[in-house]
Each structure stands twice: as C-alpha cells, then as structure tokens.
Amino acid sequence: MPYRPTVRQLEYLVMLGETGHFGEAAKRCHVSQPTLSVQIALLEQRLGCALIDRTPGLVAPTPAGLEVIASARTVLDTLDGMVAVASVSQGALGGLIRLGAVPTFGPYFLPRLLPRLHAAYPGLRLHIREERPLLLEEQVADGSIHCGLGPAPAAGDTCEFSAICEERIFLGVSRRHRLAGRDTVDLASLAGEQLLTLGRGHRLLDTVRDLARVSGAHLVDDYEGTSLDALRQMVSIDMGLSLFPELYVRSEFRSDQDVHLLRIEGWPGVRTIGFFWRRHSVRDAHYRRLAELGKAVADDLLG
C-alpha cells in the first residue's frame, strides 16, 4: 500500500511553505522545531523526493514541494469542509470562512454586508484578505482562501461563480477637460485621449485596454495606479482619463470634487461581481448562502 502522509505532516509542510522558516512554522503549528523538522524529513523519505530546499539563509519549497503543498492545501481544505458540514450547524455557515476580496469592490461593499452577515450568523468567523483578482483566483484554486469576491474568474471550469450585481463603469475626466460639460460621451470623442489604469493583475486594466482598442484612445504605459484613489488624484490634475466602478463612485465621489463622471455611449460599461469558490467544494451550500446575502445587500445599494 502506498505511503499516505498524515494530516499533521501536511499541516507542517503547508505552514513551512508559507513561512519559509522552520522555527516560525513550528511556532504557528504549536510544536517544537525538532518535531516539525523530523516529520518533514520523514515525509520526504517516505515520498522519495526532496520537498524543501535547505540552503544557508533560504528555506523554500522545491518544484516537487510546490506541487505537494498545493495538493496538501486541497486535502486540508476538504477535511475542514467535511468537519464543518458534519459538526457545525448551518447557523454558523461552517464556523470559519477565509474570504478574499478585490480592492476595487470589497472595501466599499463589505462594510454594508458584514453587519447583516453577523446578525444572521453570529457564530461565523470571517477572515478577510484584499488581493488583486488574478492572485485571488490562484488562492481560491490552491485552497489558501475559501471564497473570493470579485469579477468572475477567468478559469471558470475550476470554480463556481454566483453573481450578486452588475456595476456600471463611469469615465472620469478632470473638470477642466473639454468633455467635462457632458453627461455622456461617444467612443469617437475619446480618440487620442490618454487613459490611466491600475497595474497588472487587476481586471480593470483589461477593461481599459478594451476601451482604448475600440475608441482609439491611448493607454498610458509609464503609469500604473496602485488604487482607485490614486487614479482619481491623477485624473483630477488632468494627467489623463480613467474608469471608475459604480460602488466606488457612490462611496468616494462628491459633487464638488475635481473629477467629472460620464457614461460612454456604444460601449457595455458594466462589470459583473460575485462570490466564487472551488467547484465540488463540500461547503458549496455555505458559499451559496453567503452569495444570497451578498446579492440582497447589493440590490439595496445599487438597485
């Protein structure tokens, strides 16, 4: 019979991969460093390959170790889900959800969702992490987070996605700009304009690229915004135009600001937001209930 790692060995390996330090991994796993080191060495011996590269000043997973760690996360997440379904009442949605949210939506939506979620499920613990969409999709896939909140994942065959809203997307221009006197703008009027966007890993970058392609505007290559606030400041001093999602606009824009918002004619100008999780998760019902609550809150905010 092939060797099967123990759950503790998998936990030690995953934590070692996350921390890159034997002492810190042992501390977080509440064991001594020798205990953790012995179990990792035993796991490598039984599997017949090196999982951790041990060099002076560096503790990092080998290529084989990265694959085993990804599988270990999946196994541990499945076990956690089984325990949640079997031993924790639905009144707590499984007890714990590690939720990742995109920074262009989460900060403006979660403050409205969390009070209602706590009122409905007071026993639920929610650990929230902000990540760019592409990284968020990877973390849902490898099990390091349970559920994501953002645009639909590109790899739709590996995740379930439950939409909660469609957000309109507005074009922001400086109030000194030639287009600032309008409520709408056609694509032809954007030809030659400079478009600013967020950096790599954000879906908004792809949206701005699409707008530049169909309108003849130019994407500013030497500037990548770190946040929507940074983009808004650049637009306010007439360094270019940019796109802003609806919930951010409702949360952060005031009528007296130096940025004017327009709708773009002849262009979709919307994005779909929802919750997503790994397909066939044993906690599918928990995440669907989370999405149902999220949709009710989004309907109140954007309806």
C-alpha positions in Angstrom: 0.0 0.0 0.0 1.5 3.4 -0.9 2.5 5.7 1.9 -0.1 8.3 2.9 1.1 11.4 4.7 -0.6 12.2 8.0 -2.8 15.3 8.4 -0.2 16.8 10.7 2.6 16.3 8.2 0.5 18.1 5.6 -0.1 21.0 8.0 3.6 21.2 8.9 4.5 21.3 5.2 1.9 23.9 4.2 3.0 26.2 7.1 6.7 25.7 6.3 5.9 26.7 2.7 4.1 29.8 3.8 6.6 31.0 6.4 9.9 29.8 4.8 11.3 29.3 8.3 11.3 26.1 10.4 11.1 27.9 13.7 8.2 30.1 12.7 6.4 27.2 11.1 6.8 25.2 14.3 5.6 28.1 16.4 2.4 28.5 14.4 1.8 24.8 14.5 2.3 24.7 18.3 5.0 22.1 18.2 8.8 22.2 18.8 11.1 22.9 15.9 12.8 19.4 16.1 9.3 17.7 16.0 8.4 19.6 12.8 11.8 19.0 11.2 11.7 15.3 11.9 8.2 15.0 10.4 9.2 16.9 7.2 12.3 14.7 6.8 10.2 11.6 7.3 7.6 12.8 4.8 10.4 13.4 2.2 11.9 10.0 2.9 8.6 8.2 2.5 7.6 10.1 -0.6 11.1 9.6 -2.1 11.8 13.2 -3.1 13.0 16.5 -1.6 10.2 18.8 -0.8 12.1 21.6 0.9 15.3 23.2 -0.3 17.6 23.8 2.7 20.4 26.2 1.9 22.1 28.8 4.2 19.7 31.7 4.6 17.0 30.1 2.4 14.2 27.6 3.2 12.0 27.2 0.1 9.8 24.5 -1.5 11.4 22.6 -4.4 9.4 22.3 -7.6 8.0 19.0 -6.3 7.4 20.6 -3.0 5.3 23.3 -4.5 3.1 20.7 -6.2 2.7 18.7 -3.0 1.9 21.8 -1.0 -0.8 22.7 -3.4 -2.3 19.2 -3.1 -1.9 19.4 0.7 -3.9 22.6 0.8 -6.7 21.0 -1.2 -6.8 18.0 1.1 -6.8 20.1 4.3 -9.5 22.4 2.9 -11.6 19.4 2.1 -11.1 17.9 5.6 -12.0 21.3 7.1 -15.1 21.4 5.0 -16.2 17.9 6.0 -15.8 18.8 9.7 -17.8 22.0 9.1 -20.6 20.2 7.4 -20.7 17.4 9.9 -20.2 19.1 13.2 -21.1 22.7 12.9 -24.6 23.9 12.5 -25.7 25.8 9.4 -26.4 28.7 11.8 -22.6 29.4 11.7 -22.0 28.8 8.0 -19.3 26.3 8.9 -17.7 28.4 11.6 -14.9 30.0 9.6 -14.7 31.4 6.1 -11.4 32.8 4.7 -12.7 35.4 2.2 -10.6 37.2 -0.4 -11.9 40.4 -1.9 -10.7 42.6 -4.8 -9.7 46.1 -3.6 -11.9 47.8 -6.2 -15.0 46.4 -4.7 -14.5 44.8 -1.3 -13.7 48.0 0.8 -16.9 49.7 -0.4 -19.2 46.6 -0.2 -18.1 44.6 2.9 -18.9 47.3 5.5 -22.5 47.0 4.3 -22.5 43.2 4.2 -20.7 42.4 7.4 -23.4 43.7 9.9 -26.1 41.7 8.2 -23.9 38.6 7.9 -23.1 38.8 11.7 -26.7 39.3 12.6 -27.8 36.3 10.5 -24.8 34.0 11.5 -23.3 35.3 14.9 -21.2 32.2 15.2 -19.4 32.8 11.9 -15.7 33.9 11.9 -14.7 35.7 8.7 -11.1 36.3 7.9 -10.8 38.9 5.1 -7.9 39.5 2.7 -7.6 42.0 -0.1 -6.0 40.7 -3.3 -5.8 41.6 -7.0 -8.2 39.4 -9.0 -5.6 37.2 -10.7 -3.9 36.4 -7.4 -7.2 35.9 -5.7 -8.2 33.3 -8.3 -5.0 31.4 -7.7 -5.5 31.4 -3.9 -9.1 30.1 -4.3 -7.8 27.4 -6.6 -5.0 26.3 -4.3 -7.2 26.4 -1.2 -5.3 29.1 0.7 -8.6 31.0 0.9 -12.1 29.5 0.8 -14.0 32.0 -1.2 -13.4 35.1 -3.4 -15.4 38.3 -4.0 -14.8 39.9 -7.3 -15.3 39.5 -11.1 -15.9 36.0 -12.5 -12.7 34.0 -12.6 -11.0 33.5 -15.9 -10.7 29.8 -15.2 -14.4 29.3 -14.9 -14.1 25.5 -15.3 -12.5 25.2 -11.8 -14.7 27.5 -9.8 -18.4 28.1 -9.1 -19.5 31.7 -9.5 -22.6 33.3 -8.1 -23.2 36.8 -9.4 -24.5 39.4 -6.9 -24.6 42.6 -9.0 -23.7 44.3 -12.2 -21.8 47.5 -11.6 -21.9 50.4 -14.1 -18.4 51.8 -15.1 -18.0 55.5 -15.4 -15.4 57.5 -17.3 -13.7 60.1 -15.1 -12.3 63.3 -16.6 -10.9 66.5 -15.0 -13.4 69.3 -14.6 -11.0 71.3 -16.7 -11.2 68.8 -19.5 -13.0 69.5 -22.8 -15.5 66.7 -22.1 -16.4 67.9 -18.6 -19.6 69.7 -19.7 -21.2 66.5 -20.9 -23.2 63.7 -19.2 -22.3 61.1 -21.9 -19.5 60.7 -24.5 -19.3 58.6 -27.7 -16.4 56.4 -28.5 -15.2 58.6 -31.3 -14.7 61.6 -29.0 -12.1 59.6 -27.0 -9.7 59.1 -29.9 -6.3 60.3 -28.9 -7.1 60.7 -25.2 -4.7 59.4 -22.6 -6.2 56.5 -20.4 -4.8 55.7 -17.0 -5.4 52.4 -15.2 -4.5 50.1 -12.4 -1.4 47.8 -12.6 -1.1 44.2 -13.6 -3.3 41.7 -12.0 -6.4 44.0 -12.0 -9.3 43.2 -14.3 -9.8 47.0 -14.7 -6.5 47.0 -16.7 -8.2 44.7 -19.3 -11.3 46.8 -19.3 -9.3 50.0 -20.0 -7.3 48.2 -22.7 -10.6 47.2 -24.4 -11.8 50.8 -24.3 -8.6 52.0 -25.8 -8.8 49.5 -28.6 -12.4 50.3 -29.6 -12.1 54.1 -29.2 -8.6 54.9 -30.5 -7.6 56.3 -27.1 -4.0 55.6 -25.8 -3.1 53.6 -22.7 -0.5 55.4 -20.6 2.2 52.8 -20.4 4.5 54.6 -17.9 1.9 54.9 -15.1 0.2 52.1 -13.3 -2.1 53.2 -10.5 -1.9 51.4 -7.1 -5.5 52.2 -6.2 -8.7 53.8 -7.4 -7.9 56.8 -5.1 -4.5 57.2 -6.9 -6.2 57.1 -10.3 -8.8 59.7 -9.1 -6.0 62.1 -8.0 -4.2 61.7 -11.3 -7.4 62.4 -13.2 -8.2 65.5 -11.0 -4.9 67.2 -12.1 -5.7 66.4 -15.8 -3.0 63.7 -16.3 -5.4 61.5 -18.2 -8.8 59.9 -18.1 -9.8 56.7 -16.2 -12.6 54.3 -15.4 -14.3 54.1 -12.0 -16.8 51.4 -10.9 -20.2 52.4 -9.6 -19.9 51.4 -5.9 -16.6 53.2 -5.6 -18.2 56.3 -7.1 -21.1 56.1 -4.7 -18.8 55.7 -1.7 -16.0 58.1 -2.5 -17.1 60.8 -5.0 -18.6 64.1 -4.0 -20.3 66.6 -6.4 -17.7 69.3 -5.5 -14.6 67.2 -6.5 -12.3 68.0 -9.4 -13.4 64.9 -11.3 -16.4 64.8 -13.6 -18.1 61.4 -14.5 -19.6 60.4 -17.8 -21.3 57.4 -19.3 -19.8 56.0 -22.5 -22.2 55.5 -25.4 -21.8 52.4 -27.6 -19.7 50.5 -25.0 -21.0 48.0 -22.4 -19.7 49.9 -19.4 -20.6 47.2 -16.8 -18.8 44.5 -14.8 -20.4 41.5 -13.1 -19.3 40.9 -9.5 -20.0 37.9 -7.4 -18.6 35.2 -5.0 -16.6 32.3 -6.3 -15.2 29.1 -4.8 -13.7 25.8 -5.9 -16.1 23.6 -7.8 -17.4 20.5 -5.9 -16.5 22.0 -2.6 -18.2 20.2 0.3 -19.1 23.7 1.6 -21.0 24.7 -1.5 -24.2 25.4 0.4 -22.3 27.8 2.8 -20.9 29.9 0.0 -24.2 30.0 -1.9 -25.9 31.3 1.2 -23.1 33.9 1.5 -23.8 34.9 -2.1 -27.5 35.2 -1.4 -26.9 37.6 1.4 -24.5 39.5 -0.7 -27.0 39.8 -3.5 -29.6 41.2 -1.1 -27.2 43.8 0.1 -26.0 44.7 -3.4 -29.6 45.1 -4.5 -30.2 47.6 -1.7 -27.0 49.5 -2.6 -27.2 49.5 -6.4 -30.9 48.8 -7.2 
